[in-house]
């Protein structure tokens, strides 16, 4: 298959939309956001706690949090004057779907190649 989107009959299409996976990789591509996620994976934290832990402003935490919430890797709720943040596994489920699709796709391709090699067709 070339660079076009042409597929052979019976070929699977990815379940995850390309824009969704692009957004996930963008969110995970930033070391500050990965640091936030590492902290949130251990426990819930307020925006102030995240800012102190990462040595960034609360405004910056809010901006990073918006990106993480946009791809369902984090969620937050305001309780009084404190915004509490927590890890959200839904984004990882989306990433896992993408990984599993590609694992199956390449597994099938390698199986076909193995068959061709065994049959002496290549």
RODRENRO-587340 format. One line per field, with one value per atom (N, C-alpha, C): residue in three letters; atom name; x, y, z. Coordinates in nm, 3 decimals, padded with zeros to 5 digits. Example, Ala and Ser with C-alpha at 12.3 -4.5 7.8 and 13.67 -1.06 7.14 Angstrom:
<pts>
vexnu: c(Ala/Ala/Ala/Ser/Ser/Ser)
vomi: c(N/CA/C/N/CA/C)
c1: c(01.319/01.230/01.320/01.285/01.367/01.290)
c2: c(-00.569/-00.450/-00.330/-00.225/-00.106/00.003)
c3: c(00.780/00.780/00.780/00.708/00.714/00.787)
</pts>
This chain:
<pts>
vexnu: c(Unk/Unk/Unk/Unk/Unk/Unk/Unk/Unk/Unk/Unk/Unk/Unk/Unk/Unk/Unk/Unk/Unk/Unk/Unk/Unk/Unk/Unk/Unk/Unk/Unk/Unk/Unk/Unk/Unk/Unk/Unk/Unk/Unk/Unk/Unk/Unk/Unk/Unk/Unk/Unk/Unk/Unk/Unk/Unk/Unk/Unk/Unk/Unk/Unk/Unk/Unk/Unk/Unk/Unk/Unk/Unk/Unk/Unk/Unk/Unk/Unk/Unk/Unk/Unk/Unk/Unk/Unk/Unk/Unk/Unk/Unk/Unk/Unk/Unk/Unk/Unk/Unk/Unk/Unk/Unk/Unk/Unk/Unk/Unk/Unk/Unk/Unk/Unk/Unk/Unk/Unk/Unk/Unk/Unk/Unk/Unk/Unk/Unk/Unk/Unk/Unk/Unk/Unk/Unk/Unk/Unk/Unk/Unk/Unk/Unk/Unk/Unk/Unk/Unk/Unk/Unk/Unk/Unk/Unk/Unk/Unk/Unk/Unk/Unk/Unk/Unk/Unk/Unk/Unk/Unk/Unk/Unk/Unk/Unk/Unk/Unk/Unk/Unk/Unk/Unk/Unk/Unk/Unk/Unk/Unk/Unk/Unk/Unk/Unk/Unk/Unk/Unk/Unk/Unk/Unk/Unk/Unk/Unk/Unk/Unk/Unk/Unk/Unk/Unk/Unk/Unk/Unk/Unk/Unk/Unk/Unk/Unk/Unk/Unk/Unk/Unk/Unk/Unk/Unk/Unk/Unk/Unk/Unk/Unk/Unk/Unk/Unk/Unk/Unk/Unk/Unk/Unk/Unk/Unk/Unk/Unk/Unk/Unk/Unk/Unk/Unk/Unk/Unk/Unk/Unk/Unk/Unk/Unk/Unk/Unk/Unk/Unk/Unk/Unk/Unk/Unk/Unk/Unk/Unk/Unk/Unk/Unk/Unk/Unk/Unk/Unk/Unk/Unk/Unk/Unk/Unk/Unk/Unk/Unk/Unk/Unk/Unk/Unk/Unk/Unk/Unk/Unk/Unk/Unk/Unk/Unk/Unk/Unk/Unk/Unk/Unk/Unk/Unk/Unk/Unk/Unk/Unk/Unk/Unk/Unk/Unk/Unk/Unk/Unk/Unk/Unk/Unk/Unk/Unk/Unk/Unk/Unk/Unk/Unk/Unk/Unk/Unk/Unk/Unk/Unk/Unk/Unk/Unk/Unk/Unk/Unk/Unk/Unk/Unk/Unk/Unk/Unk/Unk/Unk/Unk/Unk/Unk/Unk/Unk/Unk/Unk/Unk/Unk/Unk/Unk/Unk/Unk/Unk/Unk/Unk/Unk/Unk/Unk/Unk/Unk/Unk/Unk/Unk/Unk/Unk/Unk/Unk/Unk/Unk/Unk/Unk/Unk/Unk/Unk/Unk/Unk/Unk/Unk/Unk/Unk/Unk/Unk/Unk/Unk/Unk/Unk/Unk/Unk/Unk/Unk/Unk/Unk/Unk/Unk/Unk/Unk/Unk/Unk/Unk/Unk/Unk/Unk/Unk/Unk/Unk/Unk/Unk/Unk/Unk/Unk/Unk)
vomi: c(N/CA/C/N/CA/C/N/CA/C/N/CA/C/N/CA/C/N/CA/C/N/CA/C/N/CA/C/N/CA/C/N/CA/C/N/CA/C/N/CA/C/N/CA/C/N/CA/C/N/CA/C/N/CA/C/N/CA/C/N/CA/C/N/CA/C/N/CA/C/N/CA/C/N/CA/C/N/CA/C/N/CA/C/N/CA/C/N/CA/C/N/CA/C/N/CA/C/N/CA/C/N/CA/C/N/CA/C/N/CA/C/N/CA/C/N/CA/C/N/CA/C/N/CA/C/N/CA/C/N/CA/C/N/CA/C/N/CA/C/N/CA/C/N/CA/C/N/CA/C/N/CA/C/N/CA/C/N/CA/C/N/CA/C/N/CA/C/N/CA/C/N/CA/C/N/CA/C/N/CA/C/N/CA/C/N/CA/C/N/CA/C/N/CA/C/N/CA/C/N/CA/C/N/CA/C/N/CA/C/N/CA/C/N/CA/C/N/CA/C/N/CA/C/N/CA/C/N/CA/C/N/CA/C/N/CA/C/N/CA/C/N/CA/C/N/CA/C/N/CA/C/N/CA/C/N/CA/C/N/CA/C/N/CA/C/N/CA/C/N/CA/C/N/CA/C/N/CA/C/N/CA/C/N/CA/C/N/CA/C/N/CA/C/N/CA/C/N/CA/C/N/CA/C/N/CA/C/N/CA/C/N/CA/C/N/CA/C/N/CA/C/N/CA/C/N/CA/C/N/CA/C/N/CA/C/N/CA/C/N/CA/C/N/CA/C/N/CA/C/N/CA/C/N/CA/C/N/CA/C/N/CA/C/N/CA/C/N/CA/C/N/CA/C/N/CA/C/N/CA/C/N/CA/C/N/CA/C/N/CA/C/N/CA/C/N/CA/C/N/CA/C/N/CA/C/N/CA/C/N/CA/C/N/CA/C/N/CA/C/N/CA/C/N/CA/C)
c1: c(00.085/00.000/00.088/00.061/00.138/00.092/00.113/00.075/-00.073/-00.143/-00.286/-00.364/-00.494/-00.580/-00.649/-00.597/-00.658/-00.629/-00.731/-00.715/-00.763/-00.703/-00.749/-00.881/-00.964/-01.089/-01.062/-01.142/-01.129/-01.027/-00.952/-00.855/-00.928/-00.876/-00.937/-00.901/-00.992/-00.965/-00.946/-00.860/-00.842/-00.973/-00.995/-01.115/-01.101/-00.980/-00.955/-00.933/-01.001/-00.986/-00.846/-00.786/-00.650/-00.637/-00.737/-00.728/-00.722/-00.793/-00.793/-00.656/-00.594/-00.464/-00.357/-00.370/-00.276/-00.281/-00.402/-00.418/-00.359/-00.377/-00.319/-00.167/-00.108/00.038/00.090/00.016/00.054/00.054/-00.052/-00.062/00.051/00.081/00.185/00.326/00.336/00.467/00.533/00.459/00.514/00.561/00.686/00.737/00.664/00.617/00.542/00.411/00.341/00.215/00.240/00.349/00.382/00.411/00.476/00.501/00.371/00.279/00.148/00.079/00.081/00.016/00.082/00.213/00.284/00.238/00.224/00.178/00.032/-00.051/-00.193/-00.218/-00.128/-00.142/-00.123/-00.049/-00.025/-00.135/-00.187/-00.289/-00.355/-00.469/-00.532/-00.449/-00.458/-00.381/-00.456/-00.436/-00.492/-00.402/-00.456/-00.376/-00.253/-00.271/-00.158/-00.051/-00.092/00.005/00.080/00.009/00.075/00.174/00.133/00.221/00.347/00.331/00.448/00.539/00.479/00.557/00.637/00.576/00.640/00.714/00.707/00.771/00.724/00.593/00.533/00.415/00.364/00.254/00.122/00.027/-00.106/-00.173/-00.144/-00.198/-00.146/-00.017/00.043/-00.018/-00.039/-00.103/-00.241/-00.316/-00.450/-00.447/-00.349/-00.337/-00.302/-00.208/-00.171/-00.287/-00.357/-00.471/-00.580/-00.602/-00.703/-00.669/-00.540/-00.498/-00.522/-00.484/-00.502/-00.650/-00.731/-00.875/-00.936/-00.883/-00.933/-00.915/-00.818/-00.794/-00.826/-00.900/-00.947/-00.833/-00.725/-00.617/-00.624/-00.702/-00.719/-00.859/-00.905/-01.031/-01.015/-01.094/-01.084/-01.223/-01.232/-01.358/-01.324/-01.404/-01.381/-01.467/-01.402/-01.469/-01.435/-01.530/-01.501/-01.403/-01.290/-01.188/-01.077/-01.089/-00.981/-01.025/-00.943/-00.967/-00.882/-00.951/-00.884/-00.876/-00.761/-00.736/-00.710/-00.749/-00.722/-00.695/-00.630/-00.597/-00.725/-00.737/-00.852/-00.800/-00.843/-00.791/-00.853/-00.958/-01.024/-00.928/-00.841/-00.744/-00.650/-00.613/-00.527/-00.600/-00.731/-00.810/-00.809/-00.820/-00.814/-00.678/-00.573/-00.438/-00.419/-00.473/-00.462/-00.533/-00.648/-00.719/-00.631/-00.565/-00.478/-00.361/-00.300/-00.187/-00.230/-00.343/-00.390/-00.422/-00.481/-00.509/-00.380/-00.277/-00.151/-00.076/-00.089/-00.028/-00.089/-00.223/-00.289/-00.254/-00.258/-00.229/-00.090/00.010/00.147/00.167/00.098/00.105/00.054/-00.060/-00.116/-00.021/00.037/00.129/00.251/00.305/00.423/00.388/00.268/00.224/00.215/00.159/00.150/00.289/00.381/00.517/00.583/00.562/00.618/00.566/00.436/00.377/00.439/00.455/00.516/00.660/00.732/00.871/00.877/00.789/00.786/00.748/00.656/00.611/00.710/00.816/00.917/00.871/00.767/00.715/00.796/00.882/00.968/01.111)
c2: c(-00.118/00.000/00.123/00.217/00.339/00.443/00.568/00.676/00.710/00.654/00.684/00.606/00.633/00.566/00.445/00.396/00.280/00.156/00.070/-00.053/-00.171/-00.285/-00.407/-00.449/-00.524/-00.573/-00.655/-00.630/-00.704/-00.645/-00.544/-00.482/-00.402/-00.408/-00.335/-00.188/-00.107/00.035/00.061/00.156/00.186/00.233/00.193/00.232/00.377/00.415/00.547/00.645/00.757/00.860/00.922/00.948/01.005/01.133/01.220/01.344/01.316/01.213/01.178/01.128/01.043/00.991/01.099/01.187/01.299/01.386/01.414/01.496/01.426/01.296/01.220/01.226/01.203/01.208/01.349/01.449/01.588/01.611/01.565/01.583/01.510/01.389/01.310/01.353/01.432/01.475/01.583/01.640/01.749/01.695/01.720/01.665/01.718/01.841/01.896/01.821/01.796/01.721/01.578/01.517/01.382/01.385/01.491/01.506/01.521/01.597/01.611/01.476/01.402/01.271/01.174/01.180/01.093/01.122/01.247/01.284/01.242/01.269/01.236/01.085/01.009/00.863/00.810/00.883/00.842/00.891/01.012/01.069/01.190/01.229/01.351/01.468/01.580/01.697/01.824/01.928/02.058/02.125/02.225/02.301/02.360/02.409/02.467/02.362/02.241/02.134/02.097/02.089/02.059/02.169/02.296/02.409/02.405/02.379/02.371/02.255/02.139/02.019/02.037/02.104/02.119/02.252/02.336/02.468/02.552/02.554/02.636/02.713/02.810/02.891/02.813/02.859/02.798/02.817/02.929/02.953/02.849/02.820/02.718/02.581/02.548/02.421/02.416/02.525/02.530/02.505/02.562/02.542/02.397/02.341/02.201/02.108/02.141/02.062/02.061/02.174/02.181/02.085/02.076/01.984/01.839/01.807/01.671/01.634/01.728/01.702/01.685/01.758/01.748/01.611/01.534/01.399/01.292/01.331/01.240/01.170/01.242/01.188/01.243/01.348/01.407/01.467/01.484/01.555/01.635/01.739/01.824/01.871/01.910/01.963/02.071/02.175/02.285/02.262/02.265/02.251/02.374/02.465/02.593/02.671/02.706/02.783/02.694/02.563/02.470/02.383/02.378/02.288/02.163/02.049/01.922/01.844/01.789/01.719/01.572/01.487/01.344/01.285/01.171/01.097/01.036/01.035/00.975/00.868/00.744/00.634/00.626/00.702/00.693/00.723/00.821/00.853/00.737/00.664/00.547/00.436/00.425/00.325/00.354/00.481/00.521/00.487/00.517/00.486/00.335/00.259/00.113/00.058/00.113/00.070/00.091/00.206/00.237/00.140/00.114/00.022/-00.119/-00.165/-00.300/-00.315/-00.212/-00.216/-00.238/-00.159/-00.168/-00.298/-00.347/-00.475/-00.587/-00.589/-00.691/-00.674/-00.550/-00.522/-00.572/-00.539/-00.581/-00.729/-00.784/-00.928/-01.004/-00.958/-01.022/-01.009/-00.892/-00.871/-00.961/-00.971/-01.055/-01.203/-01.243/-01.381/-01.411/-01.316/-01.336/-01.344/-01.261/-01.265/-01.398/-01.445/-01.574/-01.687/-01.684/-01.785/-01.780/-01.659/-01.643/-01.695/-01.668/-01.714/-01.867/-01.923/-02.069/-02.139/-02.078/-02.138/-02.112/-02.039/-02.011/-01.912/-01.834/-01.737/-01.608/-01.594/-01.474/-01.520)
c3: c(00.000/00.000/00.000/-00.085/-00.095/00.005/-00.030/00.058/00.050/-00.045/-00.058/00.047/00.054/00.151/00.088/-00.026/-00.091/-00.009/00.004/00.081/-00.001/00.028/-00.036/00.027/-00.050/00.007/00.133/00.237/00.362/00.459/00.415/00.505/00.611/00.733/00.844/00.838/00.886/00.903/01.053/01.088/01.230/01.292/01.417/01.489/01.537/01.576/01.630/01.516/01.522/01.418/01.427/01.310/01.310/01.393/01.390/01.467/01.617/01.662/01.804/01.847/01.767/01.805/01.792/01.693/01.681/01.806/01.855/01.975/02.097/02.106/02.218/02.216/02.099/02.090/02.117/02.072/02.101/02.253/02.319/02.465/02.537/02.494/02.559/02.519/02.413/02.364/02.447/02.540/02.621/02.757/02.795/02.921/03.045/03.040/03.154/03.172/03.062/03.072/03.119/03.073/03.121/03.270/03.317/03.461/03.539/03.484/03.549/03.558/03.447/03.446/03.544/03.554/03.648/03.791/03.824/03.958/03.979/03.878/03.890/03.889/03.832/03.834/03.977/04.057/04.196/04.289/04.263/04.352/04.286/04.339/04.292/04.346/04.279/04.320/04.279/04.354/04.318/04.214/04.148/04.051/04.120/04.243/04.317/04.346/04.384/04.410/04.283/04.171/04.044/04.008/04.028/03.996/04.081/04.210/04.299/04.261/04.236/04.203/04.073/03.976/03.845/03.829/03.930/03.927/03.808/03.786/03.682/03.743/03.671/03.723/03.719/03.799/03.798/03.661/03.598/03.463/03.366/03.374/03.287/03.316/03.443/03.478/03.414/03.423/03.364/03.214/03.146/03.002/02.968/03.041/03.019/03.055/03.162/03.205/03.099/03.034/02.927/02.813/02.779/02.674/02.718/02.841/02.893/02.904/02.946/02.955/02.816/02.719/02.582/02.519/02.569/02.517/02.621/02.722/02.829/02.903/02.928/03.011/03.153/03.173/03.306/03.314/03.436/03.458/03.586/03.597/03.715/03.755/03.881/03.934/04.035/04.033/04.126/04.250/04.365/04.493/04.574/04.583/04.647/04.564/04.624/04.551/04.499/04.518/04.479/04.362/04.258/04.145/04.167/04.183/04.207/04.076/04.047/03.921/03.950/03.855/03.867/03.730/03.732/03.610/03.552/03.421/03.353/03.258/03.277/03.196/03.057/03.029/02.899/02.784/02.802/02.698/02.670/02.774/02.755/02.681/02.704/02.632/02.482/02.447/02.306/02.247/02.321/02.276/02.262/02.356/02.351/02.227/02.192/02.070/01.948/01.941/01.828/01.823/01.938/01.944/01.903/01.954/01.922/01.773/01.713/01.570/01.493/01.525/01.452/01.484/01.606/01.640/01.556/01.545/01.463/01.316/01.268/01.127/01.089/01.170/01.138/01.164/01.262/01.283/01.163/01.108/00.988/00.869/00.851/00.738/00.750/00.871/00.890/00.873/00.915/00.892/00.743/00.665/00.520/00.457/00.503/00.452/00.486/00.606/00.648/00.558/00.528/00.440/00.301/00.248/00.116/00.115/00.221/00.229/00.241/00.322/00.338/00.209/00.133/00.008/-00.107/-00.080/-00.182/-00.286/-00.255/-00.353/-00.352/-00.257/-00.250/-00.239)
</pts>
